[in-house]
Amino acid sequence: MGYTYSFEKVHDMSIDVEVNLKIPRVTIPSLNQDNKIIDNSSVRFIKLIKVPAIPKPGALLQLTTSSGEPFECAVTRADWSEEKELFILSCSYSKRSISADEYGALVNDSDWTMRRLL
């Protein structure tokens, strides 16, 4: 006796995950003063998203902010959280730097939460 496995049912399923995004420091240019540098090493940006499957380390995720501009991040690890009952994807912003506009869109997006590391 065999079992039939329907790929369509699996394909339609999505998994809720929490993205824990690390971004690089931001340099905000100023005409009248020294450029302002924002060090983001002690903060992470958190957002709940749906994925078709848990991505492996090294996979790229395309994310967005309320500005609608997409950006990519690289998954560094995926851990199950018993407390939250979901996977937490630790990710790093894929570019070496983030623009002041992209940073502003991330900080001002109500879907993203800035969380300080302990």
C-alpha positions as CSV (number, residue, x, y, z in Angstrom):
1,M,0.0,0.0,0.0
2,G,1.5,3.3,-1.0
3,Y,0.8,6.9,-0.2
4,T,0.2,9.6,-2.8
5,Y,2.0,12.9,-2.0
6,S,0.6,15.9,-3.7
7,F,3.2,18.5,-4.6
8,E,0.5,21.1,-5.3
9,K,-0.7,21.0,-1.7
10,V,2.9,21.5,-0.5
11,H,3.5,24.2,-3.0
12,D,0.5,26.2,-1.8
13,M,1.6,26.0,1.8
14,S,3.7,28.7,3.3
15,I,5.5,28.9,6.6
16,D,5.6,31.9,8.9
17,V,9.1,32.9,9.9
18,E,10.7,35.8,11.7
19,V,13.5,37.6,9.9
20,N,16.2,38.9,12.2
21,L,18.1,41.3,10.0
22,K,21.6,42.7,10.6
23,I,22.4,45.8,8.6
24,P,25.7,47.7,8.1
25,R,26.4,51.1,9.6
26,V,24.8,54.1,7.8
27,T,26.6,57.3,6.8
28,I,24.2,60.3,6.6
29,P,25.8,63.1,4.6
30,S,25.6,66.6,5.9
31,L,26.4,69.9,4.1
32,N,26.9,72.0,7.3
33,Q,28.4,69.4,9.7
34,D,30.5,66.2,9.8
35,N,28.7,63.2,8.2
36,K,26.6,61.4,10.8
37,I,27.5,57.7,11.2
38,I,24.9,55.3,12.7
39,D,26.4,52.1,14.1
40,N,23.9,49.3,13.7
41,S,26.1,46.5,15.2
42,S,23.9,46.4,18.4
43,V,20.5,46.4,16.7
44,R,18.5,44.0,14.6
45,F,15.4,44.6,12.5
46,I,12.6,42.1,12.9
47,K,9.7,41.2,10.6
48,L,7.3,38.3,10.2
49,I,7.1,36.9,6.6
50,K,5.9,33.8,4.8
51,V,8.2,31.5,2.9
52,P,7.5,28.4,0.9
53,A,10.2,26.5,2.7
54,I,12.9,27.2,5.3
55,P,15.9,28.6,3.4
56,K,19.3,27.2,4.0
57,P,22.3,29.3,5.1
58,G,23.6,31.3,2.1
59,A,20.2,31.6,0.4
60,L,19.2,35.1,-0.6
61,L,15.8,36.5,0.5
62,Q,14.1,39.4,-1.3
63,L,12.5,41.7,1.3
64,T,10.7,45.0,1.1
65,T,9.9,48.1,3.1
66,S,6.8,50.2,2.9
67,S,8.6,52.3,0.3
68,G,8.2,49.3,-2.0
69,E,11.9,49.1,-2.9
70,P,13.1,45.5,-2.6
71,F,16.4,44.6,-1.1
72,E,18.2,41.3,-0.5
73,C,19.6,39.7,2.6
74,A,21.6,36.5,3.0
75,V,20.4,33.9,5.4
76,T,23.1,33.0,7.9
77,R,21.1,30.5,10.0
78,A,17.7,29.2,10.8
79,D,16.7,28.3,14.3
80,W,13.5,26.9,15.8
81,S,12.1,29.0,18.7
82,E,10.0,26.9,21.1
83,E,8.8,30.1,22.8
84,K,7.5,31.7,19.5
85,E,6.7,28.4,17.8
86,L,8.3,29.5,14.6
87,F,11.7,29.5,12.8
88,I,13.9,32.6,13.2
89,L,16.0,33.4,10.2
90,S,19.2,35.3,11.0
91,C,20.1,37.4,8.0
92,S,22.6,39.9,6.9
93,Y,22.0,42.8,4.5
94,S,23.5,41.6,1.2
95,K,25.3,44.8,0.3
96,R,28.4,46.2,2.0
97,S,26.6,49.5,2.7
98,I,23.0,50.8,3.1
99,S,21.9,54.2,1.8
100,A,20.4,56.8,4.1
101,D,17.1,56.5,2.1
102,E,17.0,52.7,2.5
103,Y,17.8,53.0,6.2
104,G,15.0,55.6,6.6
105,A,12.5,53.4,4.8
106,L,13.4,50.5,7.1
107,V,13.3,52.5,10.3
108,N,10.0,54.1,9.4
109,D,8.3,51.0,8.2
110,S,5.7,49.8,10.8
111,D,6.1,46.2,9.6
112,W,9.8,46.2,10.8
113,T,10.7,46.5,14.4
114,M,14.1,47.7,15.6
115,R,15.3,45.5,18.5
116,R,18.4,46.3,20.6
117,L,20.7,43.4,21.4
118,L,21.2,42.7,25.1
